[in-house]
Structures are given as structure tokens and as C-alpha cells.
């Protein structure tokens, strides 16, 4: 055991301690004093940029169920936030906390055999209130801040991975379904197949589809009824729906338009290029 002079602070409703020898100064920072520089937060102090972060983020307290149960502290001052400037070697950085408390001498107890090394923590002490208080490790906190900054900066240049447009193909005929699926996949689409209208309606709600291609004459639920059922949902009002069918009369085409289909293609005049052109235009 060792005697340490520490600064007590509160974050997420929990009291923590920092060894005083690493604390350069404490101050209050307003939001307009914080600058964003290459995905990092900094403050200007005596003409120098000082890296800052929320201590709760470095300790990942927001991800802890134990802390979420007891973190009910509301900052008293919403305009200025307490900040502790810490110096480790030649490096100076700032940590935002919820509340600054007093300094006092404490007896630091080392980690148990089960917890010989815990990141960001040097040891623990028991306060006069009987509360167990973690004594933080400034060197570890600096490393955590640097790692957090590096991960943010390195993540920025990565290109967004483009996913294939997702098509729901509803067709009860196995040969036609196989032909259309191969055509769409060859054109660069990801295809989910449904055996009839009812199957298609259920599968529509499992993924975020970019378009629906459906036959009209099918068991359980035909294509016209499927289209009408889809359009009843506000979130599917703009979802492209293409009907591919043998029904070629003007009345059939009009019915397709009435229920909300965006395109109506006749199977007897089926042209692969036409389907792909219409699909590409609608998506």
C-alpha cells in the first residue's frame, strides 16, 4: 500500500481519482472554445493546441450496464464544462469531467491477483464514505486518447463499400424464376426469390429491398394484389415495382397502373435489355 495525494472528480455519477503530481491545472471550458481538428477535439491554451476528450468516453463508461444504473448525475453548469489538464512527460492533454471535487491523501491499494493489470486504472482506495474509488493511470489515459485519435483519423480515408442493389423476385414458375434470377445476378444485382405473392409479401418485410419484380398470375396472392398490399404501407410508397406477365390487354395494363406498379412488361415480348433498362432507371 502507498499514500497518494489525489484529485477527486466525478464522471457518470461515479467518483474517480487522479494523482495530483500529473495534474497541471483545472479550468472551465465553454463549447465555443473547443475546436475540431482532423477529427480531434482541441482547445487553445497559451497559444498551443491541446488535445481534449471526455473522460467517460476514454473509460467507455456509457457501455457499462453497471454504470448506467447509477449514472444519474446532471452537470450543474451546462455552459462551462470542468476540464483537467494532465501532463505525462512532455505531453499535455485535457479531460472533461462532470464535477471537480477536493484533493486529499488516500491509501492506494494495489490490484488483486485476479486484476493485476486493468487498463486506465492504477489501483483503488476506500473513501471516508466507505465508497470504493478507482485511482486512474494518467499514462494509460494518454495512450487511450492517442489510440482513439488514431482510429478516428485512420478510419476517415476508407471508402464506403458499395453493396449490390437488392431485388425481390416473385415468380411461381421455376424455369422463369431461374432465368430471371440469373439475368439479374449477371447484371450485378443481389436477388431474393419468392414462390408466390404471399411468400413475397412476407420476405419483403425481412430486408431493405431496392425493387420488386413480380409475376401477376400466382397462387395464394397474385401480383396485382401483392402490389396493392405493398402500396398500403407508407414506407413502400416509392419502392419500384415491375410486373412481368402474360396478361397483355390494355385492361390488364390499366389494372397494373391502378394498383401502383411502376412498369408492366409482357412476357411474350420479353426483352432482357428492356427489363434491365427499366430497373436501372427506377432504382
HELIX and SHEET records of a PDB file:
HELIX    1   1 UNK A   20  UNK A   22  5                                   3    
HELIX    2   2 UNK A   31  UNK A   33  5                                   3    
HELIX    3   3 UNK A   55  UNK A   58  1                                   4    
HELIX    4   4 UNK A   61  UNK A   63  5                                   3    
HELIX    5   5 UNK A   65  UNK A   70  1                                   6    
HELIX    6   6 UNK A  113  UNK A  115  5                                   3    
HELIX    7   7 UNK A  138  UNK A  156  1                                  19    
HELIX    8   8 UNK A  174  UNK A  186  1                                  13    
HELIX    9   9 UNK A  197  UNK A  204  1                                   8    
HELIX   10  10 UNK A  223  UNK A  231  1                                   9    
HELIX   11  11 UNK A  234  UNK A  236  5                                   3    
HELIX   12  12 UNK A  250  UNK A  259  1                                  10    
HELIX   13  13 UNK A  267  UNK A  269  5                                   3    
HELIX   14  14 UNK A  272  UNK A  282  1                                  11    
SHEET    1   A 5 UNK A  99  UNK A 108  0                                        
SHEET    2   A 5 UNK A   2  UNK A  11 -1                                        
SHEET    3   A 5 UNK A  14  UNK A  19 -1                                        
SHEET    4   A 5 UNK A 132  UNK A 136  1                                        
SHEET    5   A 5 UNK A 121  UNK A 126 -1                                        
SHEET    1   B 6 UNK A  23  UNK A  30  0                                        
SHEET    2   B 6 UNK A  80  UNK A  88 -1                                        
SHEET    3   B 6 UNK A  91  UNK A  96 -1                                        
SHEET    4   B 6 UNK A  48  UNK A  54  1                                        
SHEET    5   B 6 UNK A  40  UNK A  45 -1                                        
SHEET    6   B 6 UNK A  34  UNK A  37 -1                                        
SHEET    1   C 5 UNK A 190  UNK A 194  0                                        
SHEET    2   C 5 UNK A 166  UNK A 170  1                                        
SHEET    3   C 5 UNK A 211  UNK A 214  1                                        
SHEET    4   C 5 UNK A 240  UNK A 245  1                                        
SHEET    5   C 5 UNK A 263  UNK A 266  1                                        
END                                                                             
